[in-house]
Amino acid sequence: MEKLALQDALDELSSAEEFLDYFEIPYEPAVVQVNRLHILQRFHDYIEREPAAGEGEAQRSAHYRALLERAYRDFVASDARTEKVFRVFHMHEPKTVFVPVNEILR
């Protein structure tokens, strides 16, 4: 893939593999295949929590590369259920509710 300017690349890239390839981060395809959405969401979360401090494209690119590599490593050492990236993993167990028969027959 031709090296695009950082913002153009971020706008064009869509898969976890494309992001990892763009930032030249070596990865295990099996890890990415199982966790691609989780890796990208974690990367997004890291960017929101730790915005790039430098103004230059090279500094921002290095910062984003480090964040993406950290997001990927999170799932090399762990799994989606443990990391709980998405809100669905934070939901409580279903609750049992009692409804009396006379309430149903109204």
DOFI-492642 format. One record per atom (N, C-alpha, C): x, y, z. Coordinates in Angstrom, 1 decimal. Atoms other than C-alpha are relative to their C-alpha. Last residue first. Example, Ala and Ser with C-alpha at 12.3 -4.5 7.8 and 13.67 -1.06 7.14 Angstrom:
BEGIN
<node><east>-0.9</east><north>-1.1</north><up>0.0</up></node>
<node><east>13.7</east><north>-1.1</north><up>7.1</up></node>
<node><east>-0.8</east><north>1.1</north><up>0.8</up></node>
<node><east>0.9</east><north>-1.2</north><up>0.0</up></node>
<node><east>12.3</east><north>-4.5</north><up>7.8</up></node>
<node><east>0.9</east><north>1.2</north><up>0.0</up></node>
//
This chain:
BEGIN
<node><east>0.7</east><north>-1.2</north><up>0.0</up></node>
<node><east>-56.3</east><north>-7.4</north><up>33.2</up></node>
<node><east>-0.4</east><north>0.4</north><up>-1.4</up></node>
<node><east>1.4</east><north>0.2</north><up>0.5</up></node>
<node><east>-55.3</east><north>-11.0</north><up>32.9</up></node>
<node><east>-0.8</east><north>1.3</north><up>0.0</up></node>
<node><east>0.0</east><north>0.5</north><up>1.4</up></node>
<node><east>-51.5</east><north>-10.4</north><up>33.2</up></node>
<node><east>-1.4</east><north>0.0</north><up>-0.6</up></node>
<node><east>-0.5</east><north>-1.1</north><up>0.8</up></node>
<node><east>-51.8</east><north>-8.4</north><up>36.4</up></node>
<node><east>0.0</east><north>-0.3</north><up>-1.5</up></node>
<node><east>1.1</east><north>-1.0</north><up>0.1</up></node>
<node><east>-54.0</east><north>-11.1</north><up>38.0</up></node>
<node><east>0.4</east><north>1.3</north><up>-0.8</up></node>
<node><east>1.0</east><north>0.4</north><up>1.0</up></node>
<node><east>-51.3</east><north>-13.6</north><up>37.2</up></node>
<node><east>-1.1</east><north>1.0</north><up>-0.2</up></node>
<node><east>1.1</east><north>0.8</north><up>-0.4</up></node>
<node><east>-48.7</east><north>-11.8</north><up>39.3</up></node>
<node><east>-1.0</east><north>-0.3</north><up>-1.2</up></node>
<node><east>1.2</east><north>-0.7</north><up>0.4</up></node>
<node><east>-45.6</east><north>-10.5</north><up>37.5</up></node>
<node><east>-1.1</east><north>-0.9</north><up>0.4</up></node>
<node><east>1.2</east><north>0.8</north><up>-0.3</up></node>
<node><east>-42.3</east><north>-11.5</north><up>39.2</up></node>
<node><east>-1.2</east><north>0.9</north><up>-0.4</up></node>
<node><east>1.1</east><north>-0.9</north><up>-0.5</up></node>
<node><east>-39.2</east><north>-10.1</north><up>37.6</up></node>
<node><east>-1.2</east><north>-0.9</north><up>0.2</up></node>
<node><east>1.3</east><north>0.7</north><up>0.0</up></node>
<node><east>-36.0</east><north>-12.1</north><up>37.1</up></node>
<node><east>-1.0</east><north>1.0</north><up>0.6</up></node>
<node><east>0.6</east><north>0.1</north><up>-1.3</up></node>
<node><east>-33.0</east><north>-9.9</north><up>36.2</up></node>
<node><east>-1.3</east><north>-0.7</north><up>-0.1</up></node>
<node><east>1.4</east><north>-0.2</north><up>0.0</up></node>
<node><east>-30.7</east><north>-10.4</north><up>33.3</up></node>
<node><east>-0.6</east><north>-0.2</north><up>1.4</up></node>
<node><east>0.7</east><north>1.2</north><up>0.4</up></node>
<node><east>-27.0</east><north>-10.2</north><up>34.1</up></node>
<node><east>-1.5</east><north>0.3</north><up>0.0</up></node>
<node><east>0.3</east><north>1.0</north><up>-1.1</up></node>
<node><east>-25.6</east><north>-6.8</north><up>34.2</up></node>
<node><east>-0.7</east><north>-1.2</north><up>-0.5</up></node>
<node><east>1.4</east><north>0.1</north><up>-0.4</up></node>
<node><east>-24.2</east><north>-5.0</north><up>31.2</up></node>
<node><east>-0.1</east><north>-1.1</north><up>1.1</up></node>
<node><east>0.2</east><north>-0.6</north><up>-1.3</up></node>
<node><east>-20.5</east><north>-4.2</north><up>31.1</up></node>
<node><east>-1.4</east><north>-0.1</north><up>0.5</up></node>
<node><east>-0.8</east><north>0.8</north><up>-1.0</up></node>
<node><east>-19.6</east><north>-6.6</north><up>28.3</up></node>
<node><east>-0.2</east><north>0.6</north><up>1.4</up></node>
<node><east>0.8</east><north>1.2</north><up>-0.2</up></node>
<node><east>-22.4</east><north>-5.0</north><up>26.1</up></node>
<node><east>0.7</east><north>-0.9</north><up>1.0</up></node>
<node><east>1.0</east><north>-0.2</north><up>-1.1</up></node>
<node><east>-20.6</east><north>-1.7</north><up>26.5</up></node>
<node><east>-0.8</east><north>-1.3</north><up>0.3</up></node>
<node><east>1.3</east><north>-0.5</north><up>0.4</up></node>
<node><east>-17.7</east><north>-2.7</north><up>24.3</up></node>
<node><east>-1.0</east><north>0.0</north><up>1.2</up></node>
<node><east>-0.1</east><north>-1.2</north><up>0.8</up></node>
<node><east>-14.1</east><north>-2.9</north><up>25.3</up></node>
<node><east>-1.4</east><north>0.6</north><up>-0.3</up></node>
<node><east>1.3</east><north>-0.7</north><up>-0.1</up></node>
<node><east>-14.5</east><north>-5.5</north><up>28.1</up></node>
<node><east>0.0</east><north>1.4</north><up>-0.7</up></node>
<node><east>-0.3</east><north>-1.4</north><up>0.2</up></node>
<node><east>-10.8</east><north>-6.5</north><up>28.3</up></node>
<node><east>-1.3</east><north>0.9</north><up>0.0</up></node>
<node><east>-0.8</east><north>-0.5</north><up>-1.1</up></node>
<node><east>-11.6</east><north>-9.9</north><up>29.9</up></node>
<node><east>0.2</east><north>1.5</north><up>-0.2</up></node>
<node><east>0.8</east><north>0.0</north><up>-1.2</up></node>
<node><east>-14.3</east><north>-10.8</north><up>27.5</up></node>
<node><east>0.7</east><north>0.6</north><up>1.2</up></node>
<node><east>1.0</east><north>-1.0</north><up>0.0</up></node>
<node><east>-12.3</east><north>-9.6</north><up>24.5</up></node>
<node><east>-0.9</east><north>0.0</north><up>1.3</up></node>
<node><east>1.0</east><north>0.3</north><up>1.0</up></node>
<node><east>-9.2</east><north>-11.7</north><up>25.3</up></node>
<node><east>-1.1</east><north>1.1</north><up>0.2</up></node>
<node><east>1.3</east><north>0.2</north><up>-0.7</up></node>
<node><east>-5.9</east><north>-11.2</north><up>27.0</up></node>
<node><east>-1.0</east><north>-0.3</north><up>-1.1</up></node>
<node><east>-0.2</east><north>0.5</north><up>-1.4</up></node>
<node><east>-2.1</east><north>-11.1</north><up>26.3</up></node>
<node><east>-1.4</east><north>-0.3</north><up>0.6</up></node>
<node><east>-0.9</east><north>1.1</north><up>0.1</up></node>
<node><east>-2.4</east><north>-10.7</north><up>22.5</up></node>
<node><east>0.1</east><north>-0.7</north><up>1.3</up></node>
<node><east>0.7</east><north>1.2</north><up>0.4</up></node>
<node><east>-5.5</east><north>-8.7</north><up>22.9</up></node>
<node><east>0.9</east><north>-1.2</north><up>-0.3</up></node>
<node><east>1.0</east><north>0.3</north><up>-1.0</up></node>
<node><east>-3.9</east><north>-5.9</north><up>24.9</up></node>
<node><east>-0.7</east><north>-1.3</north><up>-0.3</up></node>
<node><east>-0.6</east><north>0.8</north><up>-1.1</up></node>
<node><east>-0.9</east><north>-6.1</north><up>22.6</up></node>
<node><east>-1.0</east><north>-0.3</north><up>1.1</up></node>
<node><east>-0.2</east><north>1.4</north><up>0.5</up></node>
<node><east>-3.1</east><north>-4.9</north><up>19.7</up></node>
<node><east>0.5</east><north>-0.9</north><up>1.1</up></node>
<node><east>1.4</east><north>0.6</north><up>0.1</up></node>
<node><east>-4.3</east><north>-1.8</north><up>21.7</up></node>
<node><east>0.1</east><north>-1.5</north><up>-0.5</up></node>
<node><east>0.5</east><north>0.3</north><up>-1.3</up></node>
<node><east>-0.7</east><north>-1.1</north><up>22.7</up></node>
<node><east>-1.4</east><north>-0.7</north><up>0.0</up></node>
<node><east>-0.8</east><north>1.2</north><up>-0.4</up></node>
<node><east>0.5</east><north>-1.3</north><up>19.1</up></node>
<node><east>-0.5</east><north>-0.4</north><up>1.4</up></node>
<node><east>0.5</east><north>1.2</north><up>0.7</up></node>
<node><east>-2.3</east><north>1.0</north><up>18.1</up></node>
<node><east>0.7</east><north>-1.2</north><up>0.4</up></node>
<node><east>1.4</east><north>0.3</north><up>-0.6</up></node>
<node><east>-1.4</east><north>3.5</north><up>20.8</up></node>
<node><east>-0.6</east><north>-1.2</north><up>-0.7</up></node>
<node><east>-0.1</east><north>0.6</north><up>-1.4</up></node>
<node><east>2.3</east><north>3.4</north><up>19.9</up></node>
<node><east>-1.3</east><north>-0.4</north><up>0.6</up></node>
<node><east>-0.6</east><north>1.3</north><up>0.1</up></node>
<node><east>1.5</east><north>3.9</north><up>16.2</up></node>
<node><east>0.2</east><north>-0.7</north><up>1.3</up></node>
<node><east>1.1</east><north>0.9</north><up>0.4</up></node>
<node><east>-0.8</east><north>6.8</north><up>17.0</up></node>
<node><east>0.5</east><north>-1.4</north><up>-0.2</up></node>
<node><east>0.9</east><north>0.2</north><up>-1.1</up></node>
<node><east>2.0</east><north>8.5</north><up>18.9</up></node>
<node><east>-1.1</east><north>-1.0</north><up>-0.3</up></node>
<node><east>-0.7</east><north>0.8</north><up>-1.0</up></node>
<node><east>4.6</east><north>7.9</north><up>16.2</up></node>
<node><east>-0.9</east><north>-0.3</north><up>1.2</up></node>
<node><east>0.0</east><north>1.4</north><up>0.5</up></node>
<node><east>2.1</east><north>9.2</north><up>13.6</up></node>
<node><east>0.7</east><north>-0.9</north><up>1.0</up></node>
<node><east>1.3</east><north>0.6</north><up>-0.1</up></node>
<node><east>1.4</east><north>12.3</north><up>15.7</up></node>
<node><east>0.0</east><north>-1.4</north><up>-0.5</up></node>
<node><east>0.2</east><north>0.2</north><up>-1.5</up></node>
<node><east>5.1</east><north>13.0</north><up>16.1</up></node>
<node><east>-1.4</east><north>-0.6</north><up>0.2</up></node>
<node><east>-0.8</east><north>1.1</north><up>-0.4</up></node>
<node><east>5.7</east><north>12.5</north><up>12.3</up></node>
<node><east>-0.2</east><north>-0.3</north><up>1.5</up></node>
<node><east>0.6</east><north>1.3</north><up>0.5</up></node>
<node><east>2.7</east><north>14.7</north><up>11.4</up></node>
<node><east>0.9</east><north>-1.2</north><up>0.5</up></node>
<node><east>-0.5</east><north>0.6</north><up>1.2</up></node>
<node><east>4.0</east><north>17.6</north><up>13.5</up></node>
<node><east>-0.6</east><north>-1.4</north><up>-0.3</up></node>
<node><east>0.7</east><north>-0.6</north><up>1.1</up></node>
<node><east>1.8</east><north>19.3</north><up>16.1</up></node>
<node><east>0.5</east><north>-0.6</north><up>-1.3</up></node>
<node><east>-0.8</east><north>-0.7</north><up>1.0</up></node>
<node><east>2.8</east><north>17.2</north><up>19.0</up></node>
<node><east>-0.8</east><north>0.5</north><up>-1.2</up></node>
<node><east>-0.4</east><north>-1.3</north><up>-0.5</up></node>
<node><east>0.5</east><north>16.4</north><up>21.9</up></node>
<node><east>0.8</east><north>0.8</north><up>-1.1</up></node>
<node><east>-1.4</east><north>-0.3</north><up>0.4</up></node>
<node><east>-1.4</east><north>13.6</north><up>20.2</up></node>
<node><east>0.4</east><north>1.4</north><up>0.5</up></node>
<node><east>-0.2</east><north>-0.6</north><up>1.3</up></node>
<node><east>-4.6</east><north>12.9</north><up>22.2</up></node>
<node><east>1.5</east><north>0.4</north><up>-0.3</up></node>
<node><east>-1.3</east><north>-0.5</north><up>0.1</up></node>
<node><east>-4.4</east><north>10.5</north><up>25.1</up></node>
<node><east>0.2</east><north>0.6</north><up>-1.4</up></node>
<node><east>-0.5</east><north>-0.3</north><up>-1.4</up></node>
<node><east>-7.9</east><north>9.6</north><up>26.3</up></node>
<node><east>1.4</east><north>0.6</north><up>-0.1</up></node>
<node><east>0.8</east><north>-0.9</north><up>-0.7</up></node>
<node><east>-9.6</east><north>9.9</north><up>22.9</up></node>
<node><east>0.6</east><north>0.4</north><up>1.3</up></node>
<node><east>-0.2</east><north>-1.3</north><up>0.7</up></node>
<node><east>-6.7</east><north>8.3</north><up>21.0</up></node>
<node><east>-0.8</east><north>1.0</north><up>0.8</up></node>
<node><east>-1.3</east><north>-0.6</north><up>-0.4</up></node>
<node><east>-6.7</east><north>5.4</north><up>23.6</up></node>
<node><east>0.2</east><north>1.4</north><up>-0.6</up></node>
<node><east>0.1</east><north>-0.5</north><up>-1.4</up></node>
<node><east>-10.5</east><north>4.9</north><up>23.1</up></node>
<node><east>1.3</east><north>0.6</north><up>0.4</up></node>
<node><east>0.8</east><north>-1.2</north><up>0.0</up></node>
<node><east>-10.0</east><north>4.8</north><up>19.3</up></node>
<node><east>-0.1</east><north>0.5</north><up>1.4</up></node>
<node><east>-0.9</east><north>-1.0</north><up>0.6</up></node>
<node><east>-7.2</east><north>2.2</north><up>19.6</up></node>
<node><east>-0.8</east><north>1.3</north><up>0.0</up></node>
<node><east>-0.9</east><north>-0.4</north><up>-1.1</up></node>
<node><east>-9.5</east><north>0.2</north><up>22.0</up></node>
<node><east>1.0</east><north>1.1</north><up>-0.5</up></node>
<node><east>0.7</east><north>-0.8</north><up>-1.0</up></node>
<node><east>-12.2</east><north>0.3</north><up>19.4</up></node>
<node><east>0.9</east><north>0.4</north><up>1.1</up></node>
<node><east>0.3</east><north>-1.3</north><up>0.6</up></node>
<node><east>-9.9</east><north>-0.8</north><up>16.6</up></node>
<node><east>-0.7</east><north>0.9</north><up>1.0</up></node>
<node><east>-1.3</east><north>-0.7</north><up>0.1</up></node>
<node><east>-8.5</east><north>-3.7</north><up>18.7</up></node>
<node><east>-0.3</east><north>1.4</north><up>-0.5</up></node>
<node><east>-0.4</east><north>-0.4</north><up>-1.4</up></node>
<node><east>-12.0</east><north>-4.8</north><up>19.8</up></node>
<node><east>1.3</east><north>0.8</north><up>-0.1</up></node>
<node><east>0.8</east><north>-1.2</north><up>-0.5</up></node>
<node><east>-13.2</east><north>-4.7</north><up>16.2</up></node>
<node><east>0.4</east><north>0.5</north><up>1.3</up></node>
<node><east>-0.2</east><north>-1.2</north><up>0.8</up></node>
<node><east>-10.3</east><north>-6.9</north><up>15.0</up></node>
<node><east>-0.8</east><north>1.2</north><up>0.5</up></node>
<node><east>0.2</east><north>-1.3</north><up>-0.8</up></node>
<node><east>-10.3</east><north>-9.3</north><up>17.9</up></node>
<node><east>0.0</east><north>1.3</north><up>-0.8</up></node>
<node><east>1.0</east><north>0.1</north><up>-1.1</up></node>
<node><east>-10.7</east><north>-12.8</north><up>16.4</up></node>
<node><east>-0.4</east><north>1.3</north><up>0.7</up></node>
<node><east>1.2</east><north>0.5</north><up>0.5</up></node>
<node><east>-9.0</east><north>-12.1</north><up>13.1</up></node>
<node><east>-1.1</east><north>-0.1</north><up>1.0</up></node>
<node><east>0.7</east><north>-1.1</north><up>0.6</up></node>
<node><east>-6.4</east><north>-9.9</north><up>14.7</up></node>
<node><east>-1.4</east><north>-0.5</north><up>-0.5</up></node>
<node><east>0.4</east><north>-0.9</north><up>-1.1</up></node>
<node><east>-5.2</east><north>-12.6</north><up>17.0</up></node>
<node><east>-0.9</east><north>1.1</north><up>-0.6</up></node>
<node><east>1.1</east><north>0.7</north><up>-0.8</up></node>
<node><east>-5.2</east><north>-15.2</north><up>14.2</up></node>
<node><east>-0.5</east><north>0.9</north><up>1.1</up></node>
<node><east>1.3</east><north>-0.1</north><up>0.6</up></node>
<node><east>-3.3</east><north>-12.8</north><up>11.9</up></node>
<node><east>-1.1</east><north>-0.7</north><up>0.8</up></node>
<node><east>0.4</east><north>1.4</north><up>0.3</up></node>
<node><east>-0.4</east><north>-12.5</north><up>14.3</up></node>
<node><east>-1.4</east><north>0.1</north><up>-0.6</up></node>
<node><east>1.1</east><north>0.6</north><up>-0.7</up></node>
<node><east>0.9</east><north>-9.0</north><up>14.1</up></node>
<node><east>-0.2</east><north>-1.4</north><up>-0.4</up></node>
<node><east>0.1</east><north>1.5</north><up>0.2</up></node>
<node><east>3.9</east><north>-6.9</north><up>13.1</up></node>
<node><east>-1.1</east><north>-0.5</north><up>0.8</up></node>
<node><east>0.0</east><north>0.7</north><up>-1.2</up></node>
<node><east>3.2</east><north>-3.1</north><up>13.3</up></node>
<node><east>-0.1</east><north>-1.5</north><up>-0.3</up></node>
<node><east>-1.1</east><north>1.0</north><up>0.0</up></node>
<node><east>4.1</east><north>-1.2</north><up>10.2</up></node>
<node><east>0.2</east><north>-0.7</north><up>1.3</up></node>
<node><east>-0.9</east><north>-0.4</north><up>-1.1</up></node>
<node><east>1.8</east><north>1.7</north><up>11.0</up></node>
<node><east>1.2</east><north>-1.0</north><up>0.1</up></node>
<node><east>-0.4</east><north>-1.4</north><up>0.2</up></node>
<node><east>0.1</east><north>1.2</north><up>7.6</up></node>
<node><east>1.0</east><north>0.5</north><up>1.1</up></node>
<node><east>-0.9</east><north>-0.1</north><up>1.1</up></node>
<node><east>0.1</east><north>-2.5</north><up>8.0</up></node>
<node><east>0.5</east><north>1.4</north><up>-0.2</up></node>
<node><east>-1.2</east><north>0.6</north><up>-0.5</up></node>
<node><east>-1.5</east><north>-2.4</north><up>11.5</up></node>
<node><east>1.1</east><north>0.0</north><up>-1.1</up></node>
<node><east>-0.7</east><north>-0.9</north><up>-0.9</up></node>
<node><east>-4.1</east><north>0.0</north><up>10.2</up></node>
<node><east>1.3</east><north>-0.5</north><up>0.5</up></node>
<node><east>-0.4</east><north>-1.2</north><up>0.7</up></node>
<node><east>-4.9</east><north>-2.1</north><up>7.2</up></node>
<node><east>0.7</east><north>1.0</north><up>0.9</up></node>
<node><east>-1.2</east><north>0.4</north><up>0.7</up></node>
<node><east>-5.1</east><north>-5.3</north><up>9.3</up></node>
<node><east>0.6</east><north>1.2</north><up>-0.8</up></node>
<node><east>-1.1</east><north>0.0</north><up>-1.0</up></node>
<node><east>-7.5</east><north>-3.6</north><up>11.7</up></node>
<node><east>1.3</east><north>-0.3</north><up>-0.7</up></node>
<node><east>-0.2</east><north>1.2</north><up>-0.8</up></node>
<node><east>-9.7</east><north>-2.8</north><up>8.7</up></node>
<node><east>1.1</east><north>0.1</north><up>1.0</up></node>
<node><east>1.3</east><north>0.5</north><up>-0.6</up></node>
<node><east>-11.0</east><north>0.5</north><up>7.4</up></node>
<node><east>0.2</east><north>-1.2</north><up>0.9</up></node>
<node><east>-0.2</east><north>1.4</north><up>-0.5</up></node>
<node><east>-8.1</east><north>2.7</north><up>6.3</up></node>
<node><east>-1.3</east><north>-0.4</north><up>0.7</up></node>
<node><east>0.1</east><north>1.0</north><up>1.0</up></node>
<node><east>-9.1</east><north>5.7</north><up>4.2</up></node>
<node><east>0.0</east><north>-1.4</north><up>0.5</up></node>
<node><east>1.3</east><north>-0.1</north><up>0.7</up></node>
<node><east>-9.7</east><north>8.5</north><up>6.7</up></node>
<node><east>-0.3</east><north>-1.2</north><up>-0.9</up></node>
<node><east>1.0</east><north>0.3</north><up>-1.0</up></node>
<node><east>-6.8</east><north>7.4</north><up>8.9</up></node>
<node><east>-1.4</east><north>0.1</north><up>-0.6</up></node>
<node><east>-0.1</east><north>1.4</north><up>-0.3</up></node>
<node><east>-4.6</east><north>7.3</north><up>5.8</up></node>
<node><east>-1.1</east><north>-0.4</north><up>1.0</up></node>
<node><east>0.6</east><north>0.7</north><up>1.1</up></node>
<node><east>-5.7</east><north>10.8</north><up>4.7</up></node>
<node><east>0.0</east><north>-1.5</north><up>0.2</up></node>
<node><east>1.5</east><north>-0.2</north><up>-0.1</up></node>
<node><east>-5.0</east><north>12.1</north><up>8.2</up></node>
<node><east>-0.7</east><north>-0.7</north><up>-1.2</up></node>
<node><east>0.6</east><north>0.6</north><up>-1.2</up></node>
<node><east>-1.5</east><north>10.5</north><up>8.2</up></node>
<node><east>-1.5</east><north>0.2</north><up>0.0</up></node>
<node><east>-0.2</east><north>-1.0</north><up>-1.1</up></node>
<node><east>-0.4</east><north>11.4</north><up>4.7</up></node>
<node><east>-0.9</east><north>-0.6</north><up>1.1</up></node>
<node><east>0.8</east><north>-1.2</north><up>0.1</up></node>
<node><east>-0.5</east><north>8.2</north><up>2.6</up></node>
<node><east>0.3</east><north>1.0</north><up>1.1</up></node>
<node><east>0.1</east><north>-0.7</north><up>-1.3</up></node>
<node><east>2.1</east><north>5.5</north><up>2.2</up></node>
<node><east>-0.7</east><north>1.4</north><up>-0.2</up></node>
<node><east>-0.7</east><north>-1.3</north><up>0.1</up></node>
<node><east>1.3</east><north>3.5</north><up>-0.9</up></node>
<node><east>-0.2</east><north>0.7</north><up>1.3</up></node>
<node><east>0.8</east><north>-1.2</north><up>0.0</up></node>
<node><east>0.0</east><north>0.0</north><up>0.0</up></node>
<node><east>0.9</east><north>1.2</north><up>0.0</up></node>
//
